[in-house]
Amino acid sequence: MPQLSPMMGIMFFAVILAFLLVLVISMKTSMPLLSSKEGQKSPNQKVRFF
C-alpha cells in the first residue's frame, strides 16, 4: 500500500467533511420547513413526505 502524500490526505478529508456538511445542512433546512408548513395545515405525519 503506497503512502499518500499529506496534501492528498487533507484533500480527501476536506471532501468528506464538505459532503457531510452539505448533507446535514440540507436535512436541517428541508425537514423543518416541510414539517412546519404541513404541520400547520394538518397534524398528519404522512403529508410531510409528499
C-alpha distance matrix in Angstrom:
0.0 3.8 6.5 9.1 12.5 15.2 17.1 14.6 14.4 18.2 18.8 16.8 18.7 21.9 21.7 21.3 24.0 26.3 25.9 26.8 29.7 31.1 31.0 32.8 35.3 36.1 36.7 38.8 40.9 41.5 42.3 45.0 46.6 46.8 48.0 50.5 52.0 52.3 53.1 56.2 57.4 56.8 55.2 53.7 49.9 49.4 50.7 47.8 45.3 47.5
3.8 0.0 3.8 6.4 9.4 12.6 14.4 12.2 12.6 16.3 16.9 15.6 17.7 20.6 20.7 20.9 23.4 25.5 25.6 26.8 29.3 30.7 31.0 32.9 35.1 36.1 37.0 39.0 40.8 41.6 42.7 45.2 46.7 47.2 48.5 50.8 52.3 52.8 53.7 56.7 57.9 57.6 56.2 54.8 51.0 50.6 51.6 48.6 46.2 48.3
6.5 3.8 0.0 3.8 6.5 9.2 11.6 10.0 9.9 13.4 14.6 13.7 15.4 18.3 19.0 19.2 21.3 23.5 24.1 25.2 27.3 29.1 29.7 31.2 33.3 34.6 35.6 37.3 39.1 40.3 41.3 43.7 45.2 46.0 47.2 49.4 50.9 51.7 52.4 55.3 56.7 56.6 55.0 53.9 50.2 49.9 50.9 47.7 45.6 47.8
9.1 6.4 3.8 0.0 3.8 6.4 8.1 6.2 6.5 10.0 10.9 10.3 12.3 14.8 15.5 16.2 18.2 20.2 20.9 22.3 24.2 25.8 26.7 28.3 30.2 31.5 32.7 34.3 36.0 37.2 38.5 40.8 42.2 43.1 44.4 46.5 47.9 48.8 49.7 52.5 53.9 53.9 52.5 51.5 47.8 47.6 48.3 45.1 43.0 45.1
12.5 9.4 6.5 3.8 0.0 3.8 5.4 5.3 6.5 8.8 10.1 10.8 12.5 14.4 15.6 16.9 18.4 20.1 21.5 23.0 24.4 26.1 27.4 28.9 30.3 31.9 33.4 34.8 36.3 37.8 39.3 41.3 42.6 43.8 45.2 47.0 48.4 49.6 50.5 53.0 54.6 54.8 53.6 52.7 49.1 49.0 49.6 46.2 44.3 46.3
15.2 12.6 9.2 6.4 3.8 0.0 3.8 5.5 5.1 6.2 8.6 9.9 10.5 12.2 14.3 15.5 16.3 18.1 20.0 21.2 22.2 24.2 25.8 26.8 28.2 30.1 31.6 32.6 34.1 35.9 37.4 39.1 40.5 41.9 43.2 44.8 46.5 47.8 48.5 50.9 52.7 53.0 51.7 51.1 47.6 47.7 48.2 44.7 43.0 45.2
17.1 14.4 11.6 8.1 5.4 3.8 0.0 3.8 5.4 5.1 6.1 8.5 9.9 10.4 12.2 14.3 15.1 16.2 18.3 20.0 20.7 22.3 24.2 25.6 26.5 28.3 30.2 31.2 32.4 34.2 35.9 37.7 38.8 40.3 41.8 43.3 44.7 46.2 47.1 49.4 51.1 51.6 50.5 49.9 46.5 46.5 46.7 43.2 41.5 43.5
14.6 12.2 10.0 6.2 5.3 5.5 3.8 0.0 3.8 5.5 5.1 6.0 8.5 9.8 10.5 12.4 14.1 15.2 16.5 18.4 19.8 21.1 22.6 24.3 25.6 27.0 28.7 30.1 31.4 32.8 34.5 36.6 37.7 38.8 40.5 42.2 43.5 44.7 45.8 48.2 49.7 50.1 49.0 48.1 44.6 44.4 44.8 41.4 39.5 41.4
14.4 12.6 9.9 6.5 6.5 5.1 5.4 3.8 0.0 3.8 5.5 5.1 6.1 8.5 10.0 10.7 12.1 14.1 15.4 16.6 18.1 20.0 21.2 22.5 24.1 25.8 27.1 28.4 30.1 31.6 32.9 34.9 36.4 37.6 38.9 40.6 42.2 43.4 44.1 46.7 48.4 48.5 47.2 46.4 42.8 42.9 43.4 40.0 38.2 40.4
18.2 16.3 13.4 10.0 8.8 6.2 5.1 5.5 3.8 0.0 3.8 5.5 5.1 6.0 8.6 10.0 10.3 12.0 14.2 15.3 16.1 18.1 19.8 20.9 22.0 24.0 25.6 26.5 28.0 29.9 31.4 33.1 34.4 35.9 37.2 38.7 40.3 41.8 42.5 44.9 46.7 47.1 45.9 45.3 41.9 42.1 42.4 38.8 37.3 39.5
18.8 16.9 14.6 10.9 10.1 8.6 6.1 5.1 5.5 3.8 0.0 3.8 5.5 5.0 6.2 8.7 9.8 10.4 12.2 14.3 15.1 16.4 18.3 19.9 20.8 22.3 24.3 25.5 26.6 28.2 30.0 32.0 32.9 34.3 36.0 37.5 38.8 40.2 41.3 43.6 45.2 45.7 44.7 44.1 40.6 40.6 40.7 37.2 35.5 37.4
16.8 15.6 13.7 10.3 10.8 9.9 8.5 6.0 5.1 5.5 3.8 0.0 3.8 5.5 5.2 6.4 8.6 10.0 10.8 12.5 14.2 15.6 16.7 18.5 20.1 21.3 22.8 24.4 25.9 27.1 28.6 30.9 32.0 33.1 34.6 36.5 37.8 38.9 39.9 42.5 43.9 44.2 43.0 42.1 38.6 38.4 38.8 35.5 33.6 35.6
18.7 17.7 15.4 12.3 12.5 10.5 9.9 8.5 6.1 5.1 5.5 3.8 0.0 3.8 5.5 5.2 6.1 8.5 9.9 10.7 12.1 14.3 15.4 16.5 18.2 20.0 21.2 22.4 24.1 25.7 27.0 28.9 30.4 31.6 32.9 34.6 36.3 37.4 38.1 40.7 42.4 42.6 41.2 40.6 37.1 37.2 37.7 34.2 32.6 34.9
21.9 20.6 18.3 14.8 14.4 12.2 10.4 9.8 8.5 6.0 5.0 5.5 3.8 0.0 3.8 5.5 5.0 6.0 8.5 9.9 10.3 12.1 14.1 15.2 16.1 18.0 19.8 20.8 22.0 23.9 25.5 27.3 28.4 30.0 31.4 32.9 34.4 35.8 36.7 39.0 40.8 41.3 40.2 39.7 36.3 36.5 36.6 33.1 31.6 33.7
21.7 20.7 19.0 15.5 15.6 14.3 12.2 10.5 10.0 8.6 6.2 5.2 5.5 3.8 0.0 3.8 5.5 5.2 6.1 8.7 9.8 10.6 12.2 14.3 15.3 16.4 18.3 19.9 21.0 22.3 24.1 26.2 27.2 28.3 30.1 31.8 33.0 34.2 35.4 37.8 39.2 39.7 38.7 38.0 34.6 34.4 34.5 31.1 29.3 31.2
21.3 20.9 19.2 16.2 16.9 15.5 14.3 12.4 10.7 10.0 8.7 6.4 5.2 5.5 3.8 0.0 3.8 5.5 5.1 6.2 8.5 10.0 10.6 12.3 14.2 15.4 16.6 18.3 20.0 21.1 22.4 24.7 26.0 27.0 28.3 30.3 31.8 32.7 33.6 36.3 37.8 37.9 36.7 35.9 32.3 32.3 32.7 29.3 27.5 29.8
24.0 23.4 21.3 18.2 18.4 16.3 15.1 14.1 12.1 10.3 9.8 8.6 6.1 5.0 5.5 3.8 0.0 3.8 5.5 5.2 6.1 8.7 9.9 10.6 12.1 14.2 15.4 16.4 18.1 19.9 21.1 22.9 24.4 25.8 27.0 28.6 30.3 31.6 32.2 34.7 36.5 36.8 35.5 35.1 31.6 32.0 32.3 28.7 27.4 29.8
26.3 25.5 23.5 20.2 20.1 18.1 16.2 15.2 14.1 12.0 10.4 10.0 8.5 6.0 5.2 5.5 3.8 0.0 3.8 5.5 5.0 6.1 8.5 9.9 10.4 12.1 14.1 15.2 16.2 17.9 19.8 21.6 22.6 24.0 25.7 27.1 28.5 30.0 30.9 33.2 34.9 35.5 34.6 34.1 30.9 31.1 30.9 27.3 26.0 28.0
25.9 25.6 24.1 20.9 21.5 20.0 18.3 16.5 15.4 14.2 12.2 10.8 9.9 8.5 6.1 5.1 5.5 3.8 0.0 3.8 5.4 5.3 6.1 8.7 10.0 10.6 12.3 14.2 15.4 16.4 18.1 20.4 21.4 22.3 24.0 25.9 27.1 28.2 29.3 31.9 33.2 33.6 32.7 31.9 28.5 28.4 28.4 25.0 23.3 25.3
26.8 26.8 25.2 22.3 23.0 21.2 20.0 18.4 16.6 15.3 14.3 12.5 10.7 9.9 8.7 6.2 5.2 5.5 3.8 0.0 3.8 5.5 5.0 6.1 8.5 9.9 10.6 12.2 14.1 15.4 16.3 18.5 20.1 21.1 22.2 24.2 25.9 26.8 27.5 30.2 31.8 31.9 30.7 30.0 26.5 26.8 27.2 23.6 22.2 24.7
29.7 29.3 27.3 24.2 24.4 22.2 20.7 19.8 18.1 16.1 15.1 14.2 12.1 10.3 9.8 8.5 6.1 5.0 5.4 3.8 0.0 3.8 5.4 5.2 6.1 8.5 9.9 10.5 12.1 14.1 15.5 17.0 18.4 20.0 21.3 22.7 24.4 25.8 26.5 28.8 30.7 31.2 30.1 29.9 26.6 27.2 27.1 23.4 22.5 24.8
31.1 30.7 29.1 25.8 26.1 24.2 22.3 21.1 20.0 18.1 16.4 15.6 14.3 12.1 10.6 10.0 8.7 6.1 5.3 5.5 3.8 0.0 3.8 5.5 5.1 6.0 8.5 9.8 10.4 11.8 13.9 15.9 16.6 18.0 19.8 21.3 22.4 23.9 25.1 27.3 28.8 29.5 28.8 28.4 25.3 25.4 25.0 21.4 20.3 22.2
31.0 31.0 29.7 26.7 27.4 25.8 24.2 22.6 21.2 19.8 18.3 16.7 15.4 14.1 12.2 10.6 9.9 8.5 6.1 5.0 5.4 3.8 0.0 3.8 5.5 5.3 6.2 8.6 10.0 10.6 12.0 14.5 15.7 16.4 17.9 20.0 21.3 22.2 23.2 25.9 27.2 27.5 26.5 25.8 22.5 22.6 22.6 19.0 17.6 19.9
32.8 32.9 31.2 28.3 28.9 26.8 25.6 24.3 22.5 20.9 19.9 18.5 16.5 15.2 14.3 12.3 10.6 9.9 8.7 6.1 5.2 5.5 3.8 0.0 3.8 5.5 5.2 6.1 8.5 10.0 10.6 12.5 14.3 15.5 16.4 18.2 20.1 21.2 21.7 24.2 26.1 26.3 25.0 24.7 21.4 22.2 22.3 18.5 17.8 20.5
35.3 35.1 33.3 30.2 30.3 28.2 26.5 25.6 24.1 22.0 20.8 20.1 18.2 16.1 15.3 14.2 12.1 10.4 10.0 8.5 6.1 5.1 5.5 3.8 0.0 3.8 5.4 5.1 6.0 8.4 10.1 11.2 12.4 14.3 15.7 16.8 18.4 20.1 20.8 22.9 24.8 25.6 24.7 24.8 21.9 22.6 22.1 18.3 18.0 20.2
36.1 36.1 34.6 31.5 31.9 30.1 28.3 27.0 25.8 24.0 22.3 21.3 20.0 18.0 16.4 15.4 14.2 12.1 10.6 9.9 8.5 6.0 5.3 5.5 3.8 0.0 3.8 5.5 5.2 5.9 8.3 10.4 10.8 12.0 14.0 15.6 16.5 17.9 19.2 21.4 22.8 23.6 23.1 22.7 19.8 20.1 19.3 15.7 14.9 16.8
36.7 37.0 35.6 32.7 33.4 31.6 30.2 28.7 27.1 25.6 24.3 22.8 21.2 19.8 18.3 16.6 15.4 14.1 12.3 10.6 9.9 8.5 6.2 5.2 5.4 3.8 0.0 3.8 5.6 5.4 5.8 8.5 10.0 10.6 11.8 13.9 15.4 16.3 17.1 19.8 21.3 21.5 20.5 20.0 16.9 17.4 17.2 13.5 12.9 15.5
38.8 39.0 37.3 34.3 34.8 32.6 31.2 30.1 28.4 26.5 25.5 24.4 22.4 20.8 19.9 18.3 16.4 15.2 14.2 12.2 10.5 9.8 8.6 6.1 5.1 5.5 3.8 0.0 3.8 5.8 5.8 6.5 8.7 10.4 11.0 12.3 14.4 15.8 16.1 18.4 20.5 21.0 19.9 20.2 17.3 18.6 18.1 14.3 14.7 17.2
40.9 40.8 39.1 36.0 36.3 34.1 32.4 31.4 30.1 28.0 26.6 25.9 24.1 22.0 21.0 20.0 18.1 16.2 15.4 14.1 12.1 10.4 10.0 8.5 6.0 5.2 5.6 3.8 0.0 3.8 5.9 6.1 6.5 8.9 10.5 11.1 12.5 14.5 15.4 17.2 19.1 20.2 19.7 20.2 17.8 18.7 17.5 13.8 14.3 16.1
41.5 41.6 40.3 37.2 37.8 35.9 34.2 32.8 31.6 29.9 28.2 27.1 25.7 23.9 22.3 21.1 19.9 17.9 16.4 15.4 14.1 11.8 10.6 10.0 8.4 5.9 5.4 5.8 3.8 0.0 3.8 5.8 5.4 6.1 8.6 10.1 10.8 12.1 13.6 15.7 17.0 17.9 17.7 17.5 15.1 15.5 14.2 10.6 10.7 12.4
42.3 42.7 41.3 38.5 39.3 37.4 35.9 34.5 32.9 31.4 30.0 28.6 27.0 25.5 24.1 22.4 21.1 19.8 18.1 16.3 15.5 13.9 12.0 10.6 10.1 8.3 5.8 5.8 5.9 3.8 0.0 3.8 5.5 5.3 6.0 8.4 10.0 10.6 11.3 14.0 15.5 15.7 14.9 14.8 12.0 13.1 12.3 8.5 9.3 11.9
45.0 45.2 43.7 40.8 41.3 39.1 37.7 36.6 34.9 33.1 32.0 30.9 28.9 27.3 26.2 24.7 22.9 21.6 20.4 18.5 17.0 15.9 14.5 12.5 11.2 10.4 8.5 6.5 6.1 5.8 3.8 0.0 3.8 5.5 5.1 5.8 8.3 9.8 9.7 11.9 14.1 14.8 14.0 14.9 12.8 14.6 13.4 9.9 11.8 14.1
46.6 46.7 45.2 42.2 42.6 40.5 38.8 37.7 36.4 34.4 32.9 32.0 30.4 28.4 27.2 26.0 24.4 22.6 21.4 20.1 18.4 16.6 15.7 14.3 12.4 10.8 10.0 8.7 6.5 5.4 5.5 3.8 0.0 3.8 5.6 5.3 6.0 8.4 9.5 10.9 12.7 14.1 14.3 15.2 13.7 14.9 12.8 9.6 11.5 12.7
46.8 47.2 46.0 43.1 43.8 41.9 40.3 38.8 37.6 35.9 34.3 33.1 31.6 30.0 28.3 27.0 25.8 24.0 22.3 21.1 20.0 18.0 16.4 15.5 14.3 12.0 10.6 10.4 8.9 6.1 5.3 5.5 3.8 0.0 3.8 5.6 5.3 5.9 7.9 10.0 10.9 11.8 12.1 12.2 10.6 11.3 9.1 5.9 7.9 9.1
48.0 48.5 47.2 44.4 45.2 43.2 41.8 40.5 38.9 37.2 36.0 34.6 32.9 31.4 30.1 28.3 27.0 25.7 24.0 22.2 21.3 19.8 17.9 16.4 15.7 14.0 11.8 11.0 10.5 8.6 6.0 5.1 5.6 3.8 0.0 3.8 5.6 5.4 5.3 8.3 9.9 10.0 9.3 9.9 8.3 10.2 8.8 5.8 8.8 10.8
50.5 50.8 49.4 46.5 47.0 44.8 43.3 42.2 40.6 38.7 37.5 36.5 34.6 32.9 31.8 30.3 28.6 27.1 25.9 24.2 22.7 21.3 20.0 18.2 16.8 15.6 13.9 12.3 11.1 10.1 8.4 5.8 5.3 5.6 3.8 0.0 3.8 5.6 4.9 6.2 8.8 10.0 9.9 11.7 11.2 13.3 11.3 8.9 12.2 13.5
52.0 52.3 50.9 47.9 48.4 46.5 44.7 43.5 42.2 40.3 38.8 37.8 36.3 34.4 33.0 31.8 30.3 28.5 27.1 25.9 24.4 22.4 21.3 20.1 18.4 16.5 15.4 14.4 12.5 10.8 10.0 8.3 6.0 5.3 5.6 3.8 0.0 3.8 5.5 5.6 6.8 9.0 10.4 11.7 11.8 13.0 10.1 8.5 11.6 11.8
52.3 52.8 51.7 48.8 49.6 47.8 46.2 44.7 43.4 41.8 40.2 38.9 37.4 35.8 34.2 32.7 31.6 30.0 28.2 26.8 25.8 23.9 22.2 21.2 20.1 17.9 16.3 15.8 14.5 12.1 10.6 9.8 8.4 5.9 5.4 5.6 3.8 0.0 3.8 5.4 5.1 6.1 7.5 8.2 8.5 9.6 6.6 5.8 9.3 9.5
53.1 53.7 52.4 49.7 50.5 48.5 47.1 45.8 44.1 42.5 41.3 39.9 38.1 36.7 35.4 33.6 32.2 30.9 29.3 27.5 26.5 25.1 23.2 21.7 20.8 19.2 17.1 16.1 15.4 13.6 11.3 9.7 9.5 7.9 5.3 4.9 5.5 3.8 0.0 3.8 5.5 5.3 5.1 7.3 8.0 10.4 8.5 7.7 11.5 12.5
56.2 56.7 55.3 52.5 53.0 50.9 49.4 48.2 46.7 44.9 43.6 42.5 40.7 39.0 37.8 36.3 34.7 33.2 31.9 30.2 28.8 27.3 25.9 24.2 22.9 21.4 19.8 18.4 17.2 15.7 14.0 11.9 10.9 10.0 8.3 6.2 5.6 5.4 3.8 0.0 3.8 5.7 7.1 9.9 11.5 13.5 11.1 10.8 14.5 14.9
57.4 57.9 56.7 53.9 54.6 52.7 51.1 49.7 48.4 46.7 45.2 43.9 42.4 40.8 39.2 37.8 36.5 34.9 33.2 31.8 30.7 28.8 27.2 26.1 24.8 22.8 21.3 20.5 19.1 17.0 15.5 14.1 12.7 10.9 9.9 8.8 6.8 5.1 5.5 3.8 0.0 3.8 7.0 8.9 11.1 12.3 9.4 10.3 13.7 13.2
56.8 57.6 56.6 53.9 54.8 53.0 51.6 50.1 48.5 47.1 45.7 44.2 42.6 41.3 39.7 37.9 36.8 35.5 33.6 31.9 31.2 29.5 27.5 26.3 25.6 23.6 21.5 21.0 20.2 17.9 15.7 14.8 14.1 11.8 10.0 10.0 9.0 6.1 5.3 5.7 3.8 0.0 3.8 5.4 8.4 9.9 7.9 9.4 12.8 12.9
55.2 56.2 55.0 52.5 53.6 51.7 50.5 49.0 47.2 45.9 44.7 43.0 41.2 40.2 38.7 36.7 35.5 34.6 32.7 30.7 30.1 28.8 26.5 25.0 24.7 23.1 20.5 19.9 19.7 17.7 14.9 14.0 14.3 12.1 9.3 9.9 10.4 7.5 5.1 7.1 7.0 3.8 0.0 3.8 6.3 9.0 8.5 9.3 12.7 13.8
53.7 54.8 53.9 51.5 52.7 51.1 49.9 48.1 46.4 45.3 44.1 42.1 40.6 39.7 38.0 35.9 35.1 34.1 31.9 30.0 29.9 28.4 25.8 24.7 24.8 22.7 20.0 20.2 20.2 17.5 14.8 14.9 15.2 12.2 9.9 11.7 11.7 8.2 7.3 9.9 8.9 5.4 3.8 0.0 3.8 5.6 5.9 7.7 10.4 11.5
49.9 51.0 50.2 47.8 49.1 47.6 46.5 44.6 42.8 41.9 40.6 38.6 37.1 36.3 34.6 32.3 31.6 30.9 28.5 26.5 26.6 25.3 22.5 21.4 21.9 19.8 16.9 17.3 17.8 15.1 12.0 12.8 13.7 10.6 8.3 11.2 11.8 8.5 8.0 11.5 11.1 8.4 6.3 3.8 0.0 3.8 5.6 5.7 8.0 10.2
49.4 50.6 49.9 47.6 49.0 47.7 46.5 44.4 42.9 42.1 40.6 38.4 37.2 36.5 34.4 32.3 32.0 31.1 28.4 26.8 27.2 25.4 22.6 22.2 22.6 20.1 17.4 18.6 18.7 15.5 13.1 14.6 14.9 11.3 10.2 13.3 13.0 9.6 10.4 13.5 12.3 9.9 9.0 5.6 3.8 0.0 3.8 5.4 6.0 7.6
50.7 51.6 50.9 48.3 49.6 48.2 46.7 44.8 43.4 42.4 40.7 38.8 37.7 36.6 34.5 32.7 32.3 30.9 28.4 27.2 27.1 25.0 22.6 22.3 22.1 19.3 17.2 18.1 17.5 14.2 12.3 13.4 12.8 9.1 8.8 11.3 10.1 6.6 8.5 11.1 9.4 7.9 8.5 5.9 5.6 3.8 0.0 3.8 5.5 5.6
47.8 48.6 47.7 45.1 46.2 44.7 43.2 41.4 40.0 38.8 37.2 35.5 34.2 33.1 31.1 29.3 28.7 27.3 25.0 23.6 23.4 21.4 19.0 18.5 18.3 15.7 13.5 14.3 13.8 10.6 8.5 9.9 9.6 5.9 5.8 8.9 8.5 5.8 7.7 10.8 10.3 9.4 9.3 7.7 5.7 5.4 3.8 0.0 3.8 5.7
45.3 46.2 45.6 43.0 44.3 43.0 41.5 39.5 38.2 37.3 35.5 33.6 32.6 31.6 29.3 27.5 27.4 26.0 23.3 22.2 22.5 20.3 17.6 17.8 18.0 14.9 12.9 14.7 14.3 10.7 9.3 11.8 11.5 7.9 8.8 12.2 11.6 9.3 11.5 14.5 13.7 12.8 12.7 10.4 8.0 6.0 5.5 3.8 0.0 3.8
47.5 48.3 47.8 45.1 46.3 45.2 43.5 41.4 40.4 39.5 37.4 35.6 34.9 33.7 31.2 29.8 29.8 28.0 25.3 24.7 24.8 22.2 19.9 20.5 20.2 16.8 15.5 17.2 16.1 12.4 11.9 14.1 12.7 9.1 10.8 13.5 11.8 9.5 12.5 14.9 13.2 12.9 13.8 11.5 10.2 7.6 5.6 5.7 3.8 0.0
